[in-house]
């Protein structure tokens, strides 16, 4: 009996080997191997704008040209321009009677038209090879770095009241970095392909598709580069996009849109749709084709969008992907071993550059009693030196806040500081909106670490400080991450290694971007991917390779070249 079983098994094995040996390979692979051109990658150099430099002269010329006209900006859907009766104006925040651009709000019907256009364009755009898309992005980055660099900077300076260096960091260097590096990340991610154990029998591959539907990009005023990233990174990955730019960053965002068209992005891939916020939000979330929202802005707005998506979840073709960055209450925590000069200069820059309107700006500070006299003297002295004025005056350190709403919100906190017995204004505290929305850098000492000026996002040039007893170090560290709902950026200053190690653990969830002996601002694309948790956002790390994967729907493909000839498994022949 045993001999019979062995004989049967032997015959079965021989049959299997014969079938494999005599089988004809079927269709060869139809999935081409991606052979994308390698290219070097480095951050865009930041120009200096010293007096009489080539870039300074070019920027001054661009500023004159931009300031002397009022650009008329249309809605653009599928390459066609639209204008509606709802006309709006972008003004210079530092001179709010000076109109810089006119633009138009899209109504519900136009937004629905843009959705239809993006959805119909997406499959065609997705069929454009990755190699061809990378060429477009490379050309766009080159145009931004050369031909249109100073146009971008001038629009950002005049429209968003950024100084020359702050504009250069944002609308030149960071924007170019987003365009170049996201293209680089896409090239690199395609190098990963699944294991194929025997390529003669089976080939496994992975391709990166866009998402079925459309992506809505809702961008903020405070970084021109964010507008470019929120809209064009999903586009790079094969998606159709509706871009709602901020009313107060309209001109700089419009220039980005025009540059990307010139570089070769087809009509309908990204649709330029200025609109009233609630109308835009209601319309996109009502569409069954919503595939994702790429958002930077306030917590209430993102919460509203998220709730609307939840309410409509049964209506969608896909589960929409929600990516959001919503600001923070960023901190500098000072240890007794800190370098005082570094603390002072880093905090002044972080808190007051661009009027504290960076998502990462330092808004609260914790200082040990032993260092407080020195740090107080340094902060007050440096704050008094800061020149606040027109951005076209290159000696200005900073300028106006973005608009009347911001002005009222920020000055409300200053008035609270003036009235509260727990708060003392050490510097600043003055403001005027007669010509521009100017708020002087303000430093507030708080006796209460849980006062709302220490816990709520202000998004303006107001720095609140709590002085702690060194014996209460650990308790004060706990206050940092328990007293506020945000967790975006934070920094610690200290030369004591044990303290720094302790801070790494204690502040692990207190900040998505954490700095040791450096200011809480200044993340660089490709170097410090940006984003935070809790109510600061979904922490998808813009500026890193992970970010692009949020905007793709990968497809795994298995190709088999040797036909299956037998339903049975070998052991069944025993």
C-alpha positions as CSV (number, residue, x, y, z in Angstrom):
1,X,0.0,0.0,0.0
2,X,2.8,2.4,0.9
3,X,4.6,1.5,-2.4
4,X,1.4,2.4,-4.3
5,X,1.1,5.8,-2.5
6,X,4.7,6.6,-3.2
7,X,4.3,5.6,-6.8
8,X,1.1,7.7,-7.2
9,X,2.9,10.7,-5.6
10,X,5.8,10.3,-7.9
11,X,3.6,10.2,-11.0
12,X,1.7,13.3,-9.7
13,X,5.0,15.2,-9.1
14,X,6.3,14.2,-12.6
15,X,3.1,15.5,-14.1
16,X,3.4,18.9,-12.4
17,X,7.0,19.2,-13.5
18,X,6.1,18.2,-17.1
19,X,3.3,20.8,-17.2
20,X,5.6,23.6,-16.0
21,X,8.4,22.5,-18.4
22,X,6.1,22.3,-21.4
23,X,3.9,25.3,-20.7
24,X,4.2,28.2,-23.1
25,X,4.7,31.6,-21.5
26,X,1.6,33.7,-22.1
27,X,1.4,37.4,-22.6
28,X,4.5,39.3,-21.5
29,X,4.5,42.1,-19.0
30,X,2.3,45.1,-20.0
31,X,3.5,47.2,-17.1
32,X,6.6,49.1,-18.2
33,X,9.4,49.5,-15.7
34,X,9.6,53.2,-14.7
35,X,12.9,54.6,-15.7
36,X,12.7,58.1,-14.3
37,X,15.7,60.4,-14.8
38,X,17.6,61.0,-11.6
39,X,18.2,64.6,-10.7
40,X,20.0,66.2,-7.7
41,X,18.0,68.0,-5.1
42,X,18.9,70.8,-2.8
43,X,17.1,73.7,-1.1
44,X,16.7,76.9,-3.0
45,X,19.3,79.4,-1.9
46,X,17.8,82.5,-0.1
47,X,19.0,85.7,-1.6
48,X,20.3,88.5,0.6
49,X,18.8,91.7,-0.8
50,X,21.7,93.9,0.3
51,X,21.8,97.5,-0.9
52,X,22.7,97.8,-4.6
53,X,22.6,94.0,-5.1
54,X,21.1,92.7,-8.3
55,X,18.2,91.0,-6.6
56,X,17.4,94.2,-4.5
57,X,17.2,96.3,-7.7
58,X,15.0,93.7,-9.4
59,X,12.7,93.5,-6.4
60,X,12.4,97.3,-6.1
61,X,11.4,97.4,-9.8
62,X,8.8,94.7,-9.3
63,X,7.4,96.5,-6.3
64,X,6.9,99.7,-8.3
65,X,5.2,97.8,-11.0
66,X,2.9,95.8,-8.7
67,X,2.0,98.8,-6.6
68,X,1.1,101.0,-9.6
69,X,-1.7,98.7,-10.9
70,X,-4.8,96.9,-9.7
71,X,-4.7,93.4,-11.2
72,X,-8.1,92.0,-12.3
73,X,-8.2,88.3,-11.3
74,X,-10.9,86.1,-12.8
75,X,-12.3,82.7,-11.7
76,X,-10.7,80.1,-14.0
77,X,-12.4,76.8,-14.6
78,X,-11.1,74.4,-17.3
79,X,-9.1,77.3,-18.9
80,X,-12.2,79.5,-19.2
81,X,-12.4,82.8,-17.3
82,X,-15.5,83.9,-15.4
83,X,-16.5,87.1,-13.6
84,X,-19.5,87.5,-11.3
85,X,-21.2,90.5,-9.8
86,X,-19.6,89.7,-6.4
87,X,-16.5,91.8,-6.8
88,X,-13.9,91.8,-4.0
89,X,-10.6,93.7,-3.5
90,X,-7.3,92.8,-2.0
91,X,-5.7,95.7,-0.3
92,X,-2.3,96.4,1.1
93,X,-2.6,95.7,4.9
94,X,0.0,98.4,5.6
95,X,-2.0,100.9,3.5
96,X,-5.6,99.6,3.4
97,X,-6.9,102.3,1.1
98,X,-4.6,101.0,-1.7
99,X,-6.3,98.4,-3.8
100,X,-3.8,95.8,-5.2
101,X,-6.2,93.4,-7.0
102,X,-9.8,92.9,-7.8
103,X,-11.3,89.4,-7.9
104,X,-14.7,87.6,-8.1
105,X,-16.5,85.2,-5.9
106,X,-17.7,82.0,-7.6
107,X,-21.3,81.2,-6.8
108,X,-22.7,77.7,-6.2
109,X,-23.3,77.0,-9.9
110,X,-19.7,77.9,-10.8
111,X,-18.3,75.8,-8.0
112,X,-20.4,72.9,-9.2
113,X,-19.1,73.5,-12.7
114,X,-15.5,73.5,-11.4
115,X,-16.2,70.2,-9.7
116,X,-17.6,68.7,-12.9
117,X,-14.5,69.9,-14.8
118,X,-12.0,68.6,-12.2
119,X,-13.8,65.2,-12.1
120,X,-13.8,64.9,-15.9
121,X,-10.2,66.1,-16.3
122,X,-8.8,63.8,-13.6
123,X,-8.7,60.5,-15.6
124,X,-7.1,62.2,-18.6
125,X,-4.5,63.9,-16.4
126,X,-3.8,60.7,-14.5
127,X,-2.8,59.0,-17.8
128,X,-0.1,61.6,-18.3
129,X,3.1,59.8,-17.5
130,X,5.0,60.6,-14.2
131,X,8.0,61.4,-16.3
132,X,6.1,64.1,-18.2
133,X,4.6,65.5,-15.0
134,X,8.0,65.8,-13.4
135,X,9.2,67.8,-16.4
136,X,6.3,70.2,-15.9
137,X,7.2,70.7,-12.2
138,X,10.9,71.1,-13.0
139,X,10.0,73.8,-15.5
140,X,7.7,75.5,-13.1
141,X,10.4,75.6,-10.4
142,X,12.8,77.1,-12.8
143,X,10.3,79.8,-13.8
144,X,9.7,80.6,-10.1
145,X,13.4,80.8,-9.4
146,X,14.2,83.1,-12.3
147,X,11.6,84.9,-14.5
148,X,8.9,85.3,-11.9
149,X,10.8,85.3,-8.6
150,X,10.5,89.0,-7.9
151,X,6.9,89.2,-9.2
152,X,6.0,86.5,-6.5
153,X,8.0,88.4,-3.9
154,X,6.5,91.8,-4.7
155,X,2.9,90.4,-4.6
156,X,3.6,88.7,-1.3
157,X,5.2,91.8,0.2
158,X,2.5,94.3,-0.9
159,X,-0.5,92.0,-0.6
160,X,0.4,90.1,2.6
161,X,2.7,92.8,4.2
162,X,5.8,90.6,4.4
163,X,9.3,92.2,4.5
164,X,11.7,91.4,1.7
165,X,13.4,88.6,3.6
166,X,10.2,87.1,4.8
167,X,8.8,87.1,1.2
168,X,12.0,85.6,-0.1
169,X,11.9,82.8,2.4
170,X,8.2,82.1,1.5
171,X,7.2,83.0,-2.0
172,X,10.6,82.2,-3.5
173,X,12.6,79.6,-1.6
174,X,9.9,77.6,0.1
175,X,7.5,77.6,-2.9
176,X,10.3,76.5,-5.2
177,X,11.3,73.8,-2.6
178,X,7.8,72.5,-2.5
179,X,7.6,72.2,-6.3
180,X,11.0,70.6,-6.7
181,X,11.1,68.4,-3.7
182,X,7.6,66.9,-4.1
183,X,8.6,66.0,-7.6
184,X,11.8,64.4,-6.2
185,X,9.8,62.5,-3.6
186,X,7.5,61.2,-6.3
187,X,10.4,60.0,-8.3
188,X,11.9,58.3,-5.3
189,X,8.7,56.6,-4.1
190,X,8.3,54.9,-7.5
191,X,11.6,53.1,-7.0
192,X,9.9,50.9,-4.5
193,X,8.3,47.9,-6.2
194,X,6.9,44.8,-4.5
195,X,8.9,41.5,-4.4
196,X,8.7,39.3,-7.5
197,X,10.3,36.0,-6.5
198,X,10.6,34.7,-10.0
199,X,10.2,37.3,-12.7
200,X,9.8,34.6,-15.4
201,X,6.7,33.3,-13.6
202,X,5.2,36.4,-11.9
203,X,5.8,40.1,-11.9
204,X,4.4,42.3,-9.1
205,X,4.2,46.0,-9.4
206,X,2.7,49.1,-7.8
207,X,1.4,52.1,-9.6
208,X,0.4,55.5,-8.1
209,X,-2.9,56.7,-9.3
210,X,-4.8,59.8,-8.5
211,X,-8.0,59.5,-6.5
212,X,-11.3,59.0,-8.1
213,X,-13.1,62.4,-7.8
214,X,-11.7,65.8,-7.0
215,X,-9.5,67.4,-4.3
216,X,-10.5,70.8,-2.7
217,X,-7.5,72.9,-1.7
218,X,-8.3,75.7,0.8
219,X,-5.2,77.8,1.4
220,X,-4.4,80.6,3.9
221,X,-3.0,84.1,3.7
222,X,0.2,83.7,5.7
223,X,2.3,81.7,3.3
224,X,2.2,82.0,-0.4
225,X,4.1,78.7,-0.6
226,X,1.3,76.9,1.2
227,X,-1.1,77.9,-1.5
228,X,1.1,76.3,-4.1
229,X,1.7,73.2,-2.1
230,X,-2.0,72.6,-1.1
231,X,-3.2,72.8,-4.7
232,X,-0.4,71.5,-6.8
233,X,0.9,68.5,-4.8
234,X,-2.4,66.7,-5.2
235,X,-2.3,67.7,-8.9
236,X,1.2,66.2,-9.2
237,X,-0.1,62.9,-8.0
238,X,-2.7,62.7,-10.7
239,X,-5.7,64.5,-9.2
240,X,-8.2,67.1,-10.3
241,X,-8.3,70.1,-8.0
242,X,-10.4,73.0,-6.9
243,X,-8.2,75.7,-5.4
244,X,-9.9,78.3,-3.1
245,X,-7.2,80.8,-2.4
246,X,-7.4,83.2,0.6
247,X,-8.9,86.6,-0.2
248,X,-5.9,88.2,1.4
249,X,-3.3,86.3,-0.6
250,X,-5.1,86.5,-4.0
251,X,-2.5,88.2,-6.1
252,X,0.5,86.0,-5.1
253,X,-1.7,82.8,-5.5
254,X,-2.9,84.0,-8.9
255,X,0.8,84.4,-10.1
256,X,1.4,80.8,-9.0
257,X,-1.6,79.6,-11.0
258,X,-0.3,81.4,-14.1
259,X,3.2,80.1,-13.7
260,X,2.0,76.5,-13.4
261,X,-0.2,77.0,-16.6
262,X,2.9,78.3,-18.4
263,X,4.9,75.4,-17.3
264,X,2.4,73.0,-18.9
265,X,-0.2,72.0,-16.4
266,X,-3.3,71.4,-18.6
267,X,-6.5,73.4,-18.2
268,X,-9.0,71.8,-15.8
269,X,-6.4,70.0,-13.6
270,X,-6.3,72.9,-11.1
271,X,-9.3,75.3,-11.2
272,X,-8.8,78.7,-9.6
273,X,-12.0,79.3,-7.6
274,X,-12.1,82.3,-5.2
275,X,-15.4,82.0,-3.2
276,X,-17.1,82.8,0.0
277,X,-15.9,80.2,2.5
278,X,-19.2,78.7,3.7
279,X,-20.6,78.6,0.1
280,X,-17.5,76.8,-1.1
281,X,-17.5,74.4,1.9
282,X,-21.2,73.6,1.6
283,X,-20.9,73.0,-2.2
284,X,-17.8,70.7,-2.1
285,X,-19.0,68.6,0.8
286,X,-22.4,68.1,-0.9
287,X,-20.7,66.6,-4.0
288,X,-20.6,62.8,-4.1
289,X,-17.3,63.1,-5.9
290,X,-15.4,64.8,-3.1
291,X,-12.2,62.7,-2.7
292,X,-10.3,64.9,-0.3
293,X,-9.8,68.3,1.4
294,X,-6.4,69.8,1.7
295,X,-6.7,72.6,4.3
296,X,-4.8,75.2,6.2
297,X,-6.7,77.6,8.4
298,X,-8.6,77.9,11.6
299,X,-9.9,75.1,13.8
300,X,-13.6,76.2,13.6
301,X,-13.5,76.1,9.8
302,X,-11.8,72.7,9.6
303,X,-14.2,71.4,12.2
304,X,-17.1,72.6,10.2
305,X,-15.8,70.9,7.0
306,X,-15.2,67.7,8.9
307,X,-18.7,67.7,10.3
308,X,-20.2,68.3,6.9
309,X,-18.2,65.4,5.5
310,X,-19.5,63.2,8.3
311,X,-23.0,64.2,7.7
312,X,-22.7,63.4,4.0
313,X,-20.6,60.2,4.4
314,X,-23.2,57.9,2.9
315,X,-23.3,60.0,-0.3
316,X,-19.6,59.8,-1.3
317,X,-18.0,57.6,-4.0
318,X,-14.9,57.4,-1.8
319,X,-14.2,58.1,1.9
320,X,-12.8,61.7,1.5
321,X,-9.3,62.2,2.8
322,X,-9.0,65.2,5.2
323,X,-5.7,66.8,5.7
324,X,-5.5,69.9,7.8
325,X,-3.1,72.3,9.5
326,X,-4.8,74.6,12.0
327,X,-2.2,76.7,13.9
328,X,-1.1,76.5,17.5
329,X,-0.1,78.0,20.8
330,X,3.6,77.5,20.3
331,X,6.1,77.7,23.2
332,X,9.6,78.5,24.2
333,X,10.6,76.7,27.4
334,X,13.7,78.0,29.0
335,X,15.9,76.1,31.5
336,X,18.2,77.7,34.0
337,X,21.2,76.4,31.9
338,X,20.1,78.3,28.8
339,X,22.2,80.8,26.8
340,X,20.4,84.0,27.5
341,X,21.5,85.9,24.4
342,X,20.3,83.0,22.2
343,X,17.0,82.9,24.1
344,X,16.3,86.6,23.6
345,X,17.2,86.8,19.9
346,X,15.5,83.5,19.0
347,X,12.3,84.5,20.9
348,X,12.1,88.0,19.4
349,X,12.4,86.6,15.9
350,X,10.0,83.7,16.5
351,X,7.3,85.9,18.2
352,X,7.5,89.0,16.1
353,X,8.7,88.2,12.6
354,X,5.7,88.6,10.2
355,X,3.8,90.0,13.2
356,X,3.5,86.6,14.8
357,X,1.3,85.4,11.9
358,X,3.4,82.3,11.1
359,X,1.7,79.1,12.1
360,X,4.8,78.3,14.1
361,X,5.3,81.6,15.8
362,X,6.2,81.6,19.5
363,X,3.2,82.8,21.5
364,X,4.0,81.7,25.0
365,X,7.2,81.5,27.0
366,X,8.2,79.8,30.3
367,X,11.2,81.4,32.1
368,X,13.0,80.3,35.3
369,X,13.2,82.9,38.1
370,X,17.0,82.9,38.1
371,X,17.2,84.0,34.4
372,X,14.2,86.3,34.3
373,X,15.9,89.6,35.1
374,X,18.4,89.1,32.2
375,X,15.8,87.7,29.8
376,X,13.3,90.5,30.6
377,X,15.9,93.2,30.1
378,X,17.0,91.6,26.8
379,X,13.4,91.1,25.4
380,X,12.2,94.6,26.3
381,X,15.4,96.2,24.9
382,X,15.2,94.3,21.6
383,X,11.5,94.9,21.2
384,X,12.0,98.6,21.6
385,X,14.5,98.6,18.7
386,X,12.1,96.9,16.2
387,X,11.0,99.1,13.4
388,X,7.4,98.6,12.2
389,X,6.4,100.1,8.9
390,X,5.9,99.9,5.2
391,X,7.4,96.8,3.6
392,X,9.0,98.9,0.9
393,X,11.2,100.4,3.6
394,X,13.9,97.8,3.8
395,X,14.8,98.9,7.3
396,X,11.4,97.7,8.6
397,X,11.6,94.5,10.8
398,X,7.9,93.8,10.3
399,X,4.8,95.5,9.1
400,X,1.0,95.4,9.5
401,X,-1.3,92.4,10.4
402,X,-3.3,91.0,7.6
403,X,-6.8,92.7,7.9
404,X,-9.3,94.4,10.1
405,X,-10.6,91.1,11.6
406,X,-7.1,90.1,12.7
407,X,-6.5,93.7,14.0
408,X,-9.7,93.5,16.2
409,X,-8.9,90.0,17.4
410,X,-5.3,90.8,18.4
411,X,-6.1,94.1,20.0
412,X,-8.8,92.4,22.0
413,X,-6.2,90.4,23.7
414,X,-4.1,93.5,24.4
415,X,-7.1,95.2,26.0
416,X,-7.6,92.1,28.1
417,X,-4.0,92.4,29.3
418,X,-4.5,96.0,30.2
419,X,-7.5,95.2,32.3
420,X,-6.5,92.0,34.0
421,X,-4.8,92.2,37.4
422,X,-2.9,89.0,36.6
423,X,-1.3,90.5,33.5
424,X,1.3,93.2,33.0
425,X,2.4,94.7,29.6
426,X,6.2,95.0,29.6
427,X,6.5,96.2,26.0
428,X,4.2,97.4,23.2
429,X,0.5,97.4,23.8
430,X,-0.1,100.2,21.3
431,X,-1.8,99.9,17.9
432,X,-3.4,102.0,15.2
433,X,-5.5,101.1,12.1
434,X,-5.7,104.7,10.6
435,X,-3.5,103.9,7.6
436,X,-2.6,100.3,8.0
437,X,-3.4,97.5,10.5
438,X,-0.4,98.1,12.8
439,X,0.0,96.4,16.1
440,X,3.3,97.1,18.0
441,X,5.1,93.9,19.2
442,X,3.7,93.3,22.7
443,X,5.2,91.4,25.6
444,X,2.9,90.4,28.5
445,X,3.9,89.0,31.8
446,X,1.3,86.6,33.3
447,X,1.0,85.5,36.9
448,X,-1.5,82.8,35.9
449,X,-0.2,80.2,33.5
450,X,-3.7,79.3,32.5
451,X,-4.9,82.8,31.7
452,X,-6.5,82.8,28.2
453,X,-3.6,84.9,26.9
454,X,-1.3,81.9,27.7
455,X,-3.6,79.2,26.3
456,X,-5.5,80.6,23.3
457,X,-4.2,81.1,19.8
458,X,-3.8,84.9,19.1
459,X,-2.0,84.7,15.8
460,X,-0.5,88.1,16.2
461,X,2.5,90.0,17.7
462,X,1.7,89.2,21.3
463,X,4.1,87.2,23.5
464,X,2.9,86.0,26.9
465,X,5.4,84.9,29.5
466,X,5.1,82.9,32.7
467,X,8.0,83.0,35.2
468,X,8.3,79.7,37.2
469,X,10.2,78.6,40.3
470,X,13.0,76.2,39.4
471,X,11.7,73.9,42.1
472,X,8.5,73.6,40.1
473,X,10.3,72.7,36.8
474,X,8.5,69.4,36.2
475,X,5.0,70.8,37.1
476,X,5.6,73.7,34.8
477,X,6.7,71.4,32.0
478,X,3.4,69.5,32.4
479,X,1.5,72.8,32.1
480,X,2.9,73.3,28.6
481,X,1.1,70.4,27.1
482,X,-2.0,70.3,29.4
483,X,-3.0,73.9,29.3
484,X,-3.8,74.2,25.6
485,X,-5.4,72.1,22.9
486,X,-2.7,72.7,20.4
487,X,0.5,70.8,19.6
488,X,2.2,72.4,16.6
489,X,5.7,73.7,17.4
490,X,7.8,74.1,20.5
491,X,11.3,74.8,21.5
492,X,13.5,74.2,24.6
493,X,16.6,76.2,25.5
494,X,19.2,74.7,27.9
495,X,22.7,73.3,28.0
496,X,21.9,70.7,30.7
497,X,21.9,67.4,28.9
498,X,19.6,65.7,31.5
499,X,17.0,68.5,31.1
500,X,17.1,68.2,27.3
501,X,16.6,64.4,27.6
502,X,13.7,65.0,30.0
503,X,12.2,67.6,27.7
504,X,12.3,65.2,24.8
505,X,10.1,62.8,26.7
506,X,7.9,65.3,28.5
507,X,7.1,67.3,25.3
508,X,6.8,64.3,23.0
509,X,3.1,65.0,22.3
510,X,3.3,68.8,22.9
511,X,4.7,69.6,19.4
512,X,4.8,68.1,15.9
513,X,8.0,70.2,15.2
514,X,10.3,70.3,18.2
515,X,13.4,72.5,18.4
516,X,16.4,72.2,20.8
517,X,18.2,75.5,21.4
518,X,16.6,77.1,18.3
519,X,13.4,79.1,17.7
520,X,10.1,77.5,17.0
521,X,9.8,78.9,13.5
522,X,11.8,78.3,10.3
523,X,11.0,74.8,9.2
524,X,12.6,74.1,5.8
525,X,11.1,71.8,3.1
526,X,13.0,68.5,3.0
527,X,14.7,69.3,6.3
528,X,12.0,69.7,8.9
529,X,8.7,68.3,7.5
530,X,5.9,70.4,9.1
531,X,2.8,69.6,11.0
532,X,1.3,69.0,14.4
533,X,-1.2,67.0,16.3
534,X,-4.2,67.6,18.5
535,X,-6.2,70.6,17.3
536,X,-3.1,71.8,15.4
537,X,-4.0,69.4,12.6
538,X,-3.6,65.9,11.1
539,X,0.2,66.1,11.1
540,X,0.7,64.9,7.6
541,X,4.1,66.5,7.4
542,X,4.2,68.8,4.4
543,X,7.7,69.1,3.1
544,X,8.4,65.4,3.6
545,X,8.0,62.3,1.5
546,X,5.0,61.0,3.5
547,X,2.9,64.0,2.4
548,X,2.6,63.1,-1.3
549,X,1.2,59.6,-0.4
550,X,-1.9,61.3,1.1
551,X,-2.9,62.2,-2.5
552,X,-2.5,58.9,-4.3
553,X,-4.6,55.8,-4.5
554,X,-2.0,53.1,-5.3
555,X,-2.9,50.0,-7.3
556,X,-1.1,46.7,-6.8
557,X,-0.8,44.6,-10.0
558,X,0.2,40.9,-10.3
559,X,1.0,39.6,-13.8
560,X,1.3,35.8,-14.2
561,X,3.2,34.5,-17.3
562,X,3.0,30.7,-16.7
563,X,-0.6,29.5,-17.0
564,X,-2.3,27.5,-14.2
565,X,-3.1,24.0,-15.7
566,X,-4.5,22.1,-12.7
567,X,-7.3,22.8,-10.3
568,X,-5.9,20.3,-7.8
569,X,-3.0,20.9,-5.4
570,X,0.0,18.4,-5.4
571,X,-0.9,16.9,-2.0
572,X,-4.3,15.9,-3.3
573,X,-2.6,13.3,-5.6
574,X,-1.2,11.3,-2.6
